[in-house]
Amino acid sequence: MHDIWNPWHGCIKKSEGCAHCYMYFLDKQRGLDGSKIYRTKTGFDYPLHKDRRGSYKVKCGEMIRVCMTSDFFLEQADPWRDEAWEIMRRRSDVIFFLLTKRPERVKSCLPDDWGEGWENIFFNVSAENQTRADERIPLLLELPFKHKGVMCAPFIGEVSLEKYLSTGQIEQVLCDGENYDGARPCRYEWVKRLRDECVSHNVTFTFCGTGRRFIKDGRLYSIEGSELQSQQAYRSGLSFKGKPMVFDLRDGFGLPIDDKYRYKPHFREKCQTCGMRPACNGCSDCGKCTT
């Protein structure tokens, strides 16, 4: 996917949500060990890659998800993180989506010139159940970031965010079920309650996928394939667009970038019923789709 930047790969399992980690599963299929952490070779500086015309491949205004096969604040990545921050500093015209299960490490890992936060960083914590929500979100709220969100994935236990949403700091909540071997069930009523809390505070809520095991009205559904899971999430009608997130992006000279010059995602026909669409960077035009 063109909206993912993995400067390093591999991770150490941290909590209940890691029990059936998709990265570990996929690495195992390739005969690899997901606990082996290494700096990626050709992908480390991906946001700086240019095309034949000398233009950045990652366009101004795109949102790039960082470390989707690791954790940006992993201790083993400490030697590489400053260089990654420098890349994000240089691409002040791009939004970087950071997600962590280690918010307790974040403060000590920020750049010296961080101040109240960089406008192009969207910081998120994982909250797979209420215990982890109550452990991580208070830390999220205390940290100096201008944009904050929560990802309830894999959604393996009911979560209430009411007291955290009421602070006005959380701009987006993402929700997704669990996949691959050993997938634990996600319940419709958990998703509905979380969505209703977001609606009451005008916070964007995206139901990305049901996961492989989904319970509704007391019935367990086995939903095989991420595409079908995403379609079922879309058909539920639970996603909600709340108050817009506004990122004050700047060019290399520190000047504000007008909205008309920012990347506008476009989608193909098959994307119209995808639950991930509200949080997606759009089609990369890789040529694999015909519709």
C-alpha positions, 0 to 999 in steps of 0.5 A, a space after each residue: 500500500 502506498 500510504 505505509 512507511 516502515 522504517 523498521 520491521 519486527 516487534 516485541 509483543 506488549 499486551 493482549 492485542 498482540 497475542 495473534 499479531 498479523 505481522 508475526 503471522 505473515 512473517 511466519 508464513 515466509 519462514 521469518 521470525 517477527 520478533 527479529 527487529 531490523 532497520 529496513 534497507 530500501 524503505 527507511 527513507 521512503 518519504 524522501 523517494 522521488 520519481 523520474 521527474 524529481 517530484 516526491 512519490 509521497 505527495 504533499 498532503 498525504 497521510 502516511 501510516 508509520 511502522 505498521 509492522 513494528 512500533 515507532 517507540 519500540 526500545 530496540 529502534 532507539 538508534 534509528 528514531 532520530 533519523 526518522 524524525 528528521 525525515 518527518 521534519 523535512 516532509 512538513 507537508 505530509 501527515 505522519 500517522 503514529 500508532 503505539 502501545 508504548 505511550 510511556 516511552 514517548 516523552 523521552 523519545 521526542 526531538 529536542 525542538 518538539 515544543 508543543 508538537 509538530 503540526 504534521 504528526 497525528 499521534 494514536 494509541 492502541 486500546 484493544 480493551 478497557 484495561 489498555 484504554 485506561 492505561 494508555 489514553 491518560 498518557 496520550 492526553 498528557 503528551 504534547 501532540 497537536 493531533 491525537 486519536 485512538 485505535 481500538 484494534 483488534 477490538 477484543 473487549 468492550 471499550 468506553 471512551 466517554 470520559 476521554 472524548 469529553 476532553 476534546 483532545 481526541 479527533 478520531 477513533 478507529 475500530 477493527 476486529 481481529 484476523 488470522 489464526 486464533 481471531 477472537 470475536 468482536 461484538 456489534 454492541 461494542 462497536 455500536 456503543 463506541 460509535 454512539 459515544 463518538 457521535 455525542 462528542 462529534 468525533 470521527 469514528 471509522 469502523 474499518 472491519 468486522 474481523 474474522 469472528 463477529 457476533 451480532 444479535 447473539 449469532 457468531 458469523 465467520 467472515 473470511 477475507 479482509 475485503 469481505 470484513 471491510 464490506 460488512 463494516 461499511 454496510 453496518 452504517 456505523 462509521 461517522 464523520 465528525 468535526 474535521 481534522 485540520 492540519 496546518 501543513 507547511 512547505 520547506 520554507 515554512 509557508 502554509 500550503 493552500 488546500 488546493 495544492 494538497 493531495 486529493 485521494 481518489 477511489 475506484 469502484 470497488 472502494 465504494 463499499 470499503 469500511 476503510 475508505 474514510 481513513 484511506 489514502 485512496 488508490 495508488 494506481 498500481 495497475 492491479 485493479 480494473 475497476 
